[in-house]
Amino acid sequence: MSNSANRDVEANSILRYVQSSNTIQDCDVVPAIGVKINELFSIGVGINFSYAKFDLQPITGFAGSNIADSQSDNQSDGRGVGAQAGFLVKPAKSTVIGFDYRSVTTYQLSGTSIFNGNPRVVSNNYHFKLATPARAIFSVNHFLTSSFGLIGTIQHIQWSFLQNIHVNGIAAVIGTRPVIVNGTVPYRLHDAWLVTLGTHYRATPKWIIRVAGTYNQSPGNPQNQIVNGDSIVLGISTGYDINKTITLNGSYAHVFIRNETININSPRFLVNGINSGSRDGVSVKLTINV
């Protein structure tokens, strides 16, 4: 099953049996403190308090048969805690170098699993453990002039910790017999790199324009999941300082996604093919500093 992000699986797609429609909500509160040691060096630390809610809706059925599909509704929520620490170095007036490390945030998720078939099965002991990856981020911001600068960021994301997820208390049916089962979802992810290069130009004291490109390496394993390939993101954004406390930002980005093979060979499914696509994103953000 593919349960890694928000997803709405097409009802008539043959891939509905190996993917799941998912809704994931996350709320973070990050109290942090920064200390300027001197004109050259600053440090900062923070704690990430996170709440996550998952609604996973996998489908069970038999392709090409007259047997109706059955859908499960697996709802869970939980809290996690992580930490981060970093520093800034300013070797020259026009250059800032930064490093930040964010730890793994582990969630203990629990809730209810409902199999909406015949018979209907309910499990109130549905639970599993999930974590977001640790990452190390290195960045450089250099101004060529007082209004034009370059920025580069390199991130190493430690996805390799996510090999298997053990899920307990799943409502299911074997034949016509209702059961509560435990299962293991194989991911077999690998570490990935994310690299961004961009420019920023302050056209006026209130107006700034940014252009950037990002290479995002996919951590996925096509032998176990339906995953996207590596991608390149090209984007442009602009910000306007309405006054000292309010800033309006808008951005547009297009994502070029490399084709990725689908090569799932499990005891239940044999799926081969190519996963391809592209994406566009538009955002508007209003920032109020108090």
VEXMARNU-986706 format. One record per residue (C-alpha): residue number from 1; residue in one letter; x, y, z. Coordinates in steps of 0.2 Angstrom, whole numbers, plus 5000, padded with zeros to 4 digits. Layout:
<r k="NUM" r="A" c1="X" c2="Y" c3="Z"/>
...
// end
This chain:
<r k="1" r="M" c1="5000" c2="5000" c3="5000"/>
<r k="2" r="S" c1="5006" c2="5018" c3="4997"/>
<r k="3" r="N" c1="5001" c2="5028" c3="5012"/>
<r k="4" r="S" c1="5014" c2="5042" c3="5012"/>
<r k="5" r="A" c1="5005" c2="5058" c3="5008"/>
<r k="6" r="N" c1="4989" c2="5067" c3="5004"/>
<r k="7" r="R" c1="4981" c2="5058" c3="4990"/>
<r k="8" r="D" c1="4964" c2="5055" c3="4981"/>
<r k="9" r="V" c1="4965" c2="5039" c3="4971"/>
<r k="10" r="E" c1="4954" c2="5039" c3="4955"/>
<r k="11" r="A" c1="4939" c2="5027" c3="4959"/>
<r k="12" r="N" c1="4941" c2="5017" c3="4943"/>
<r k="13" r="S" c1="4960" c2="5016" c3="4942"/>
<r k="14" r="I" c1="4967" c2="4998" c3="4943"/>
<r k="15" r="L" c1="4980" c2="5006" c3="4955"/>
<r k="16" r="R" c1="4967" c2="5009" c3="4968"/>
<r k="17" r="Y" c1="4971" c2="4992" c3="4975"/>
<r k="18" r="V" c1="4989" c2="4996" c3="4978"/>
<r k="19" r="Q" c1="4987" c2="5015" c3="4983"/>
<r k="20" r="S" c1="4976" c2="5023" c3="4997"/>
<r k="21" r="S" c1="4966" c2="5039" c3="4997"/>
<r k="22" r="N" c1="4974" c2="5048" c3="5011"/>
<r k="23" r="T" c1="4971" c2="5064" c3="5021"/>
<r k="24" r="I" c1="4985" c2="5070" c3="5033"/>
<r k="25" r="Q" c1="4983" c2="5085" c3="5044"/>
<r k="26" r="D" c1="4998" c2="5092" c3="5054"/>
<r k="27" r="C" c1="4999" c2="5106" c3="5067"/>
<r k="28" r="D" c1="5016" c2="5112" c3="5073"/>
<r k="29" r="V" c1="5021" c2="5124" c3="5088"/>
<r k="30" r="V" c1="5040" c2="5128" c3="5088"/>
<r k="31" r="P" c1="5046" c2="5138" c3="5102"/>
<r k="32" r="A" c1="5064" c2="5144" c3="5098"/>
<r k="33" r="I" c1="5077" c2="5155" c3="5105"/>
<r k="34" r="G" c1="5092" c2="5163" c3="5096"/>
<r k="35" r="V" c1="5107" c2="5171" c3="5104"/>
<r k="36" r="K" c1="5119" c2="5183" c3="5095"/>
<r k="37" r="I" c1="5136" c2="5179" c3="5102"/>
<r k="38" r="N" c1="5145" c2="5193" c3="5093"/>
<r k="39" r="E" c1="5145" c2="5201" c3="5076"/>
<r k="40" r="L" c1="5152" c2="5185" c3="5068"/>
<r k="41" r="F" c1="5142" c2="5171" c3="5076"/>
<r k="42" r="S" c1="5125" c2="5167" c3="5082"/>
<r k="43" r="I" c1="5116" c2="5151" c3="5088"/>
<r k="44" r="G" c1="5098" c2="5145" c3="5090"/>
<r k="45" r="V" c1="5089" c2="5130" c3="5097"/>
<r k="46" r="G" c1="5070" c2="5125" c3="5096"/>
<r k="47" r="I" c1="5058" c2="5112" c3="5101"/>
<r k="48" r="N" c1="5045" c2="5105" c3="5089"/>
<r k="49" r="F" c1="5028" c2="5100" c3="5097"/>
<r k="50" r="S" c1="5018" c2="5092" c3="5083"/>
<r k="51" r="Y" c1="5000" c2="5085" c3="5082"/>
<r k="52" r="A" c1="4996" c2="5074" c3="5067"/>
<r k="53" r="K" c1="4979" c2="5066" c3="5061"/>
<r k="54" r="F" c1="4978" c2="5053" c3="5048"/>
<r k="55" r="D" c1="4963" c2="5046" c3="5038"/>
<r k="56" r="L" c1="4968" c2="5032" c3="5027"/>
<r k="57" r="Q" c1="4955" c2="5024" c3="5015"/>
<r k="58" r="P" c1="4962" c2="5009" c3="5006"/>
<r k="59" r="I" c1="4951" c2="4998" c3="4994"/>
<r k="60" r="T" c1="4950" c2="4979" c3="4994"/>
<r k="61" r="G" c1="4943" c2="4971" c3="4978"/>
<r k="62" r="F" c1="4946" c2="4960" c3="4963"/>
<r k="63" r="A" c1="4950" c2="4968" c3="4947"/>
<r k="64" r="G" c1="4939" c2="4962" c3="4932"/>
<r k="65" r="S" c1="4926" c2="4953" c3="4943"/>
<r k="66" r="N" c1="4908" c2="4957" c3="4948"/>
<r k="67" r="I" c1="4913" c2="4957" c3="4966"/>
<r k="68" r="A" c1="4910" c2="4975" c3="4973"/>
<r k="69" r="D" c1="4925" c2="4984" c3="4981"/>
<r k="70" r="S" c1="4926" c2="4986" c3="5000"/>
<r k="71" r="Q" c1="4933" c2="5002" c3="5007"/>
<r k="72" r="S" c1="4942" c2="5003" c3="5024"/>
<r k="73" r="D" c1="4942" c2="5019" c3="5035"/>
<r k="74" r="N" c1="4957" c2="5020" c3="5046"/>
<r k="75" r="Q" c1="4958" c2="5035" c3="5057"/>
<r k="76" r="S" c1="4971" c2="5039" c3="5069"/>
<r k="77" r="D" c1="4980" c2="5054" c3="5078"/>
<r k="78" r="G" c1="4995" c2="5057" c3="5089"/>
<r k="79" r="R" c1="5008" c2="5069" c3="5095"/>
<r k="80" r="G" c1="5026" c2="5070" c3="5093"/>
<r k="81" r="V" c1="5041" c2="5080" c3="5099"/>
<r k="82" r="G" c1="5057" c2="5084" c3="5090"/>
<r k="83" r="A" c1="5071" c2="5097" c3="5091"/>
<r k="84" r="Q" c1="5082" c2="5108" c3="5081"/>
<r k="85" r="A" c1="5098" c2="5118" c3="5083"/>
<r k="86" r="G" c1="5109" c2="5128" c3="5071"/>
<r k="87" r="F" c1="5121" c2="5143" c3="5069"/>
<r k="88" r="L" c1="5124" c2="5158" c3="5058"/>
<r k="89" r="V" c1="5142" c2="5164" c3="5053"/>
<r k="90" r="K" c1="5144" c2="5181" c3="5045"/>
<r k="91" r="P" c1="5162" c2="5181" c3="5039"/>
<r k="92" r="A" c1="5159" c2="5197" c3="5029"/>
<r k="93" r="K" c1="5146" c2="5211" c3="5028"/>
<r k="94" r="S" c1="5139" c2="5204" c3="5012"/>
<r k="95" r="T" c1="5139" c2="5185" c3="5017"/>
<r k="96" r="V" c1="5130" c2="5174" c3="5029"/>
<r k="97" r="I" c1="5133" c2="5155" c3="5031"/>
<r k="98" r="G" c1="5121" c2="5145" c3="5041"/>
<r k="99" r="F" c1="5118" c2="5127" c3="5047"/>
<r k="100" r="D" c1="5103" c2="5119" c3="5054"/>
<r k="101" r="Y" c1="5100" c2="5101" c3="5060"/>
<r k="102" r="R" c1="5082" c2="5095" c3="5063"/>
<r k="103" r="S" c1="5079" c2="5079" c3="5073"/>
<r k="104" r="V" c1="5067" c2="5064" c3="5069"/>
<r k="105" r="T" c1="5050" c2="5068" c3="5076"/>
<r k="106" r="T" c1="5041" c2="5052" c3="5081"/>
<r k="107" r="Y" c1="5022" c2="5050" c3="5082"/>
<r k="108" r="Q" c1="5013" c2="5036" c3="5092"/>
<r k="109" r="L" c1="4997" c2="5036" c3="5082"/>
<r k="110" r="S" c1="4981" c2="5027" c3="5088"/>
<r k="111" r="G" c1="4963" c2="5027" c3="5083"/>
<r k="112" r="T" c1="4949" c2="5016" c3="5074"/>
<r k="113" r="S" c1="4950" c2="5004" c3="5059"/>
<r k="114" r="I" c1="4933" c2="5001" c3="5051"/>
<r k="115" r="F" c1="4931" c2="4988" c3="5036"/>
<r k="116" r="N" c1="4915" c2="4994" c3="5027"/>
<r k="117" r="G" c1="4911" c2="4977" c3="5019"/>
<r k="118" r="N" c1="4900" c2="4962" c3="5022"/>
<r k="119" r="P" c1="4902" c2="4959" c3="5036"/>
<r k="120" r="R" c1="4907" c2="4976" c3="5044"/>
<r k="121" r="V" c1="4922" c2="4975" c3="5055"/>
<r k="122" r="V" c1="4927" c2="4988" c3="5068"/>
<r k="123" r="S" c1="4944" c2="4988" c3="5078"/>
<r k="124" r="N" c1="4946" c2="5001" c3="5092"/>
<r k="125" r="N" c1="4964" c2="4996" c3="5094"/>
<r k="126" r="Y" c1="4971" c2="5002" c3="5078"/>
<r k="127" r="H" c1="4989" c2="5009" c3="5081"/>
<r k="128" r="F" c1="5006" c2="5011" c3="5074"/>
<r k="129" r="K" c1="5022" c2="5022" c3="5075"/>
<r k="130" r="L" c1="5028" c2="5034" c3="5062"/>
<r k="131" r="A" c1="5042" c2="5047" c3="5061"/>
<r k="132" r="T" c1="5047" c2="5061" c3="5050"/>
<r k="133" r="P" c1="5065" c2="5061" c3="5045"/>
<r k="134" r="A" c1="5080" c2="5070" c3="5052"/>
<r k="135" r="R" c1="5088" c2="5083" c3="5040"/>
<r k="136" r="A" c1="5104" c2="5093" c3="5040"/>
<r k="137" r="I" c1="5103" c2="5110" c3="5031"/>
<r k="138" r="F" c1="5118" c2="5120" c3="5025"/>
<r k="139" r="S" c1="5115" c2="5137" c3="5017"/>
<r k="140" r="V" c1="5125" c2="5152" c3="5010"/>
<r k="141" r="N" c1="5117" c2="5170" c3="5006"/>
<r k="142" r="H" c1="5129" c2="5182" c3="4997"/>
<r k="143" r="F" c1="5125" c2="5199" c3="4991"/>
<r k="144" r="L" c1="5134" c2="5205" c3="4975"/>
<r k="145" r="T" c1="5127" c2="5222" c3="4977"/>
<r k="146" r="S" c1="5117" c2="5231" c3="4990"/>
<r k="147" r="S" c1="5101" c2="5225" c3="4981"/>
<r k="148" r="F" c1="5106" c2="5209" c3="4972"/>
<r k="149" r="G" c1="5111" c2="5193" c3="4980"/>
<r k="150" r="L" c1="5113" c2="5174" c3="4978"/>
<r k="151" r="I" c1="5107" c2="5160" c3="4989"/>
<r k="152" r="G" c1="5111" c2="5142" c3="4989"/>
<r k="153" r="T" c1="5104" c2="5128" c3="5001"/>
<r k="154" r="I" c1="5109" c2="5110" c3="5002"/>
<r k="155" r="Q" c1="5099" c2="5098" c3="5013"/>
<r k="156" r="H" c1="5102" c2="5080" c3="5017"/>
<r k="157" r="I" c1="5086" c2="5071" c3="5022"/>
<r k="158" r="Q" c1="5088" c2="5055" c3="5032"/>
<r k="159" r="W" c1="5074" c2="5044" c3="5024"/>
<r k="160" r="S" c1="5083" c2="5028" c3="5026"/>
<r k="161" r="F" c1="5077" c2="5025" c3="5044"/>
<r k="162" r="L" c1="5060" c2="5021" c3="5036"/>
<r k="163" r="Q" c1="5061" c2="5003" c3="5031"/>
<r k="164" r="N" c1="5045" c2="4995" c3="5037"/>
<r k="165" r="I" c1="5030" c2="5002" c3="5047"/>
<r k="166" r="H" c1="5021" c2="4989" c3="5058"/>
<r k="167" r="V" c1="5002" c2="4993" c3="5059"/>
<r k="168" r="N" c1="4992" c2="4984" c3="5073"/>
<r k="169" r="G" c1="4973" c2="4982" c3="5075"/>
<r k="170" r="I" c1="4968" c2="4982" c3="5057"/>
<r k="171" r="A" c1="4950" c2="4978" c3="5053"/>
<r k="172" r="A" c1="4948" c2="4965" c3="5039"/>
<r k="173" r="V" c1="4939" c2="4950" c3="5032"/>
<r k="174" r="I" c1="4947" c2="4933" c3="5027"/>
<r k="175" r="G" c1="4934" c2="4924" c3="5017"/>
<r k="176" r="T" c1="4918" c2="4928" c3="5026"/>
<r k="177" r="R" c1="4926" c2="4928" c3="5043"/>
<r k="178" r="P" c1="4929" c2="4945" c3="5052"/>
<r k="179" r="V" c1="4946" c2="4947" c3="5059"/>
<r k="180" r="I" c1="4958" c2="4960" c3="5067"/>
<r k="181" r="V" c1="4975" c2="4958" c3="5060"/>
<r k="182" r="N" c1="4993" c2="4966" c3="5061"/>
<r k="183" r="G" c1="5003" c2="4970" c3="5046"/>
<r k="184" r="T" c1="5019" c2="4977" c3="5040"/>
<r k="185" r="V" c1="5020" c2="4990" c3="5026"/>
<r k="186" r="P" c1="5037" c2="4990" c3="5017"/>
<r k="187" r="Y" c1="5045" c2="5006" c3="5012"/>
<r k="188" r="R" c1="5064" c2="5003" c3="5010"/>
<r k="189" r="L" c1="5067" c2="5022" c3="5008"/>
<r k="190" r="H" c1="5085" c2="5029" c3="5005"/>
<r k="191" r="D" c1="5093" c2="5045" c3="5010"/>
<r k="192" r="A" c1="5090" c2="5060" c3="4998"/>
<r k="193" r="W" c1="5097" c2="5077" c3="4994"/>
<r k="194" r="L" c1="5088" c2="5093" c3="4990"/>
<r k="195" r="V" c1="5098" c2="5107" c3="4982"/>
<r k="196" r="T" c1="5091" c2="5125" c3="4979"/>
<r k="197" r="L" c1="5100" c2="5139" c3="4970"/>
<r k="198" r="G" c1="5092" c2="5156" c3="4968"/>
<r k="199" r="T" c1="5093" c2="5175" c3="4967"/>
<r k="200" r="H" c1="5084" c2="5189" c3="4976"/>
<r k="201" r="Y" c1="5083" c2="5207" c3="4970"/>
<r k="202" r="R" c1="5077" c2="5221" c3="4980"/>
<r k="203" r="A" c1="5069" c2="5233" c3="4967"/>
<r k="204" r="T" c1="5064" c2="5246" c3="4980"/>
<r k="205" r="P" c1="5065" c2="5247" c3="4999"/>
<r k="206" r="K" c1="5048" c2="5239" c3="4999"/>
<r k="207" r="W" c1="5048" c2="5227" c3="4984"/>
<r k="208" r="I" c1="5059" c2="5211" c3="4982"/>
<r k="209" r="I" c1="5059" c2="5198" c3="4968"/>
<r k="210" r="R" c1="5066" c2="5180" c3="4970"/>
<r k="211" r="V" c1="5069" c2="5167" c3="4957"/>
<r k="212" r="A" c1="5075" c2="5149" c3="4961"/>
<r k="213" r="G" c1="5078" c2="5132" c3="4955"/>
<r k="214" r="T" c1="5077" c2="5116" c3="4966"/>
<r k="215" r="Y" c1="5083" c2="5098" c3="4963"/>
<r k="216" r="N" c1="5073" c2="5086" c3="4974"/>
<r k="217" r="Q" c1="5080" c2="5068" c3="4974"/>
<r k="218" r="S" c1="5066" c2="5055" c3="4977"/>
<r k="219" r="P" c1="5069" c2="5044" c3="4992"/>
<r k="220" r="G" c1="5056" c2="5031" c3="4985"/>
<r k="221" r="N" c1="5059" c2="5012" c3="4981"/>
<r k="222" r="P" c1="5048" c2="5007" c3="4966"/>
<r k="223" r="Q" c1="5050" c2="4989" c3="4971"/>
<r k="224" r="N" c1="5039" c2="4992" c3="4986"/>
<r k="225" r="Q" c1="5029" c2="5008" c3="4983"/>
<r k="226" r="I" c1="5022" c2="5018" c3="4968"/>
<r k="227" r="V" c1="5033" c2="5033" c3="4970"/>
<r k="228" r="N" c1="5038" c2="5049" c3="4960"/>
<r k="229" r="G" c1="5055" c2="5051" c3="4952"/>
<r k="230" r="D" c1="5068" c2="5064" c3="4955"/>
<r k="231" r="S" c1="5061" c2="5082" c3="4951"/>
<r k="232" r="I" c1="5066" c2="5099" c3="4947"/>
<r k="233" r="V" c1="5056" c2="5114" c3="4953"/>
<r k="234" r="L" c1="5057" c2="5131" c3="4945"/>
<r k="235" r="G" c1="5049" c2="5146" c3="4953"/>
<r k="236" r="I" c1="5047" c2="5164" c3="4955"/>
<r k="237" r="S" c1="5041" c2="5174" c3="4970"/>
<r k="238" r="T" c1="5039" c2="5192" c3="4975"/>
<r k="239" r="G" c1="5036" c2="5201" c3="4992"/>
<r k="240" r="Y" c1="5030" c2="5218" c3="4996"/>
<r k="241" r="D" c1="5032" c2="5227" c3="5013"/>
<r k="242" r="I" c1="5015" c2="5236" c3="5016"/>
<r k="243" r="N" c1="5022" c2="5243" c3="5032"/>
<r k="244" r="K" c1="5034" c2="5239" c3="5046"/>
<r k="245" r="T" c1="5023" c2="5225" c3="5052"/>
<r k="246" r="I" c1="5014" c2="5218" c3="5037"/>
<r k="247" r="T" c1="5022" c2="5209" c3="5022"/>
<r k="248" r="L" c1="5012" c2="5202" c3="5007"/>
<r k="249" r="N" c1="5021" c2="5187" c3="4997"/>
<r k="250" r="G" c1="5015" c2="5178" c3="4981"/>
<r k="251" r="S" c1="5024" c2="5164" c3="4972"/>
<r k="252" r="Y" c1="5022" c2="5152" c3="4957"/>
<r k="253" r="A" c1="5032" c2="5136" c3="4954"/>
<r k="254" r="H" c1="5032" c2="5122" c3="4941"/>
<r k="255" r="V" c1="5038" c2="5105" c3="4945"/>
<r k="256" r="F" c1="5046" c2="5094" c3="4932"/>
<r k="257" r="I" c1="5045" c2="5076" c3="4938"/>
<r k="258" r="R" c1="5056" c2="5062" c3="4930"/>
<r k="259" r="N" c1="5047" c2="5046" c3="4925"/>
<r k="260" r="E" c1="5049" c2="5032" c3="4938"/>
<r k="261" r="T" c1="5046" c2="5014" c3="4935"/>
<r k="262" r="I" c1="5033" c2="5004" c3="4944"/>
<r k="263" r="N" c1="5039" c2="4987" c3="4948"/>
<r k="264" r="I" c1="5029" c2="4979" c3="4963"/>
<r k="265" r="N" c1="5030" c2="4961" c3="4964"/>
<r k="266" r="S" c1="5022" c2="4955" c3="4981"/>
<r k="267" r="P" c1="5012" c2="4939" c3="4986"/>
<r k="268" r="R" c1="4996" c2="4949" c3="4982"/>
<r k="269" r="F" c1="5000" c2="4961" c3="4968"/>
<r k="270" r="L" c1="5011" c2="4961" c3="4952"/>
<r k="271" r="V" c1="5011" c2="4979" c3="4946"/>
<r k="272" r="N" c1="5022" c2="4986" c3="4932"/>
<r k="273" r="G" c1="5022" c2="5002" c3="4923"/>
<r k="274" r="I" c1="5028" c2="5020" c3="4923"/>
<r k="275" r="N" c1="5023" c2="5034" c3="4935"/>
<r k="276" r="S" c1="5024" c2="5051" c3="4927"/>
<r k="277" r="G" c1="5017" c2="5069" c3="4929"/>
<r k="278" r="S" c1="5020" c2="5087" c3="4933"/>
<r k="279" r="R" c1="5014" c2="5100" c3="4945"/>
<r k="280" r="D" c1="5010" c2="5118" c3="4947"/>
<r k="281" r="G" c1="5009" c2="5128" c3="4963"/>
<r k="282" r="V" c1="5003" c2="5145" c3="4967"/>
<r k="283" r="S" c1="5003" c2="5153" c3="4985"/>
<r k="284" r="V" c1="4999" c2="5169" c3="4993"/>
<r k="285" r="K" c1="5005" c2="5173" c3="5011"/>
<r k="286" r="L" c1="5001" c2="5188" c3="5022"/>
<r k="287" r="T" c1="5014" c2="5190" c3="5036"/>
<r k="288" r="I" c1="5011" c2="5200" c3="5052"/>
<r k="289" r="N" c1="5025" c2="5203" c3="5064"/>
<r k="290" r="V" c1="5020" c2="5208" c3="5082"/>
// end
